[in-house]
Amino acid sequence: MTDIETLHTVAELRARVRAWRANGERVALVPTMGALHAGHVALMEAAHRHADRIVVSIFVNPTQFAPTEDLARYPRTLDADRDKASAAGVDVAFAPDAVEMYPNGFATTVSLAGPALGLETDFRPTHFAGVATVVAKLFTQTTPDVALFGEKDYQQLAVVTRMARDLDLPVQVIGVPTVRESDGLALSSRNIYLSAEERRTAPLLYRALNEAAGAIRSGLPVAGAIEAARDAVRQGGFALDYLDARHAETLAPIAALGDGPIRLLVAARLGATRLIDNIPVPD
């Protein structure tokens, strides 16, 4: 069994952080929903470059799941998560329960616009309100100098970055590149839901994005490259939610390579599993 310190209440967390601050130490936060994998470990390893102390939160946040989504079956593996965090040199695992995070009478959420509009919210309209609210709480509970998020959830990274800036939250939000399997599939806690056949098909998403990026770089109009990628994903057996080109900083729709840095983003269902991915279009 790991010996990592595990805290379950906000009061305990704040006391631990105060002690670190009294010693002049910088603090990093890695927010997670558990079911940790190599992508999460990459966030923890990156945190060492920015801070003296690291907190990993492990909390399956109910407010970011719609009633039809997989909250009940989302993997919960706290002991294994603590082992991985300990091996990565994390100081504290913060593992509150839902009542600690949302006490009786809780009635406040963060209202969003800008990068939160479109893409995910076309299909999960309440998702980012739940994400932003829990992240804002984690920021105020932990008061980190830096917080690290994976680029796999690129829209989430943009939403959190915008929220921290708009609300003057004193934390630097840092994006960490997506960690992939050898065949290109982005690591995700939901990959365990894929059947063997679906797992063989899943890397098509990454290939389709790369083909679209290459086509755009070679001069093909953005709209044409995107439509070809959508066709490839559908023909591969996915039910496509979206595949689109957006401005990499604002996530506003973008029509041409010269209009700014481009990020290609996709979400699609393979069987019962929803997968997301994204890549930049190189300058």
VENWO-V382841 format. One record per helix or strand. SS is the DSSP state (H for helix, E for strand). FROM is the first residue (numbers start at 0). TO is the last residue. Records with the same first field share a line. If there is no record, write none. Layout:
SS: FROM-TO + FROM-TO
//
This chain:
E: 4-6 + 26-31 + 52-57 + 91-93 + 145-149 + 171-175 + 179-179 + 185-185 + 238-246 + 252-252 + 261-269 + 272-280
H: 9-21 + 37-46 + 61-63 + 77-86 + 97-100 + 113-115 + 119-122 + 126-141 + 153-165 + 188-192 + 195-201 + 203-216 + 221-234 + 256-258
//
